[in-house]
Amino acid sequence: MAAGGDTMAQVHSGIDSSNKTLLKSEALYKYVLDTSVLPHEPECMRELRLVTDKHEWGFMQSSPDEAQLLRMLIKLTGARNTLEVGVFTGYSLLATALALPDDGKVIAIDVDREYYEIGRPFIEKAGVAHKVDFREGPALDHLDAILADEANVGAFDFAFVDADKPNYVKYHEQLLRLVRVGGTIVYDNTLWAGTVALPPETPLNDLDRRFSAAIKELNVRLSADDRVEVCQLAIADGVTICRRLK
């Protein structure tokens, strides 16, 4: 029986870092990983990824090619001050911290410190713990608290969101005030295992139905939002990159 008493399996059942892709060919995805991704994955990230794969919620971590994308985006944009909404064990957080310059900072927010503590030793071993400011609790509240200081408005270069999907639209409004014009906001899971394109009558369990609906609402809003330029990628479970225009 699926979580919450639902008898229908979640669409991400059986997913880990070796097969988290929307590509129809597992052989092609393995080729991408083996050729261009895994040979360049830092050892500390590989170790944390494999540990997280063994966790019952391991499917929630970013895929290695997505983490590679985040590192590249941070370096390309020269980001120094960043936000991460949703941390889990910290695989994507570690990717961010490694990509930031030595004086860079990432405020990382998650409701559960227990998961973060799984990854913290790997962050410390990598020598980047001084870049990480972890804050436990609801992200909406923490982002409001950050916004309460006028100095933080437009003070961030980059944000990555991989948290509770029904609140993505609310996070977007908060992050548009925190991330500077020309800055980047990245949303994870924006194709939700392909369910966003399924007919409305398709059977889904309750969580997948709610999350897929929330993601579809986000995608429509982002596409119509003239404050951002949007790029939708079919990497991992769907990644949407937004560049703030105004």
Secondary structure, DSSP 8 states (H G I E B T S, - for coil): --GGG-SS--TTTT--TTT----S-HHHHHHHIIIIIGGGS-HHHHHHHHHHHTSTTGGGS--HHHHHHHHHHHHHHT--EEEEE--TTSHHHHHHHHHS-TT-EEEEEES-HHHHHHHHHHHHHTT-GGGEEEEES-HHHHHHHHHTSGGGTT-EEEEEE-S-GGGHHHHHHHHHHHEEEEEEEEEE-SSGGGGGGS-TT----HHHHHHHHHHHHHHHHHHH-TTEEEEEE-STT-EEEEEE--
